[in-house]
Amino acid sequence: MATSAPLITLVRGDITDQQVDVIVNAANSSLLGGGGVDGAIHRRGGGSILADCRKLRASHYGRGLPTGRAVATTAGKLQAQYVVHTVGPVHQPGLTGEAERAQSELLASCYRESMRLARELGATSIAFPAISTGVYRWPLADGARVAVRTVREAAQAPLLDVRFVLFDDAAYAHFEQALVTAG
Ligand code: APR
């Protein structure tokens, strides 16, 4: 299917404030919450999100959600229809060649799978955090490059309103740069 050019917007702020169809969570494989984006989404979204996550663990993901995959839950009290939870890779410094390509592909998969799932849910707008660039230590410049390149490649109608919500000025600057340079 021909892809369409997405409208990519950078937002400097808190992802839990976004009014979109889908808010993406930078989760861990347990799906049972954590800090950063994960903590903010569960705190602001309320207990119904965790209840849905527990059901997913009990039904399909007994051993946890694998890295690079995405699942959807209610958005609870957030101004969205769904939260899509995806598990980013923990950055391994010093990898080269195939190993480096493989870990970058896992990060790209988070964006690609989240968009695929959002499309299946009928979403036209989605808000992403800078996945893996916090606790999981992914360098911001490369994390932004992978994010922008993957979203541009994976975008398909009607999911064409894509927002990257950046929590600090450094992340925002790296995404601005990636919009200019990422293929
Ligand atoms: N809104 C938008 N971005 C945020 C917010 C927020 N409320 N809080 C943090 N961020 C930013 C961070 O500054 C970072 O740039 O999101 C990016 C991702 O950081 P983390 O949330 O730490 O996610 P990640 O690096 O993918 O690590 C995931 O952290 O919180 C735990 O349970 C989570 O174990 C998982 C791990």
Boltz pocket constraint, residues with backbone or C-beta under 6 A from the ligand:
constraints:
  - pocket:
      binder: B
      contacts: [[A, 13], [A, 14], [A, 15], [A, 16], [A, 26], [A, 27], [A, 28], [A, 33], [A, 34], [A, 35], [A, 36], [A, 37], [A, 38], [A, 39], [A, 40], [A, 88], [A, 129], [A, 130], [A, 131], [A, 132], [A, 133], [A, 134], [A, 135], [A, 136], [A, 137], [A, 138], [A, 165], [A, 166], [A, 167], [A, 168], [A, 171]]
      max_distance: 6.0
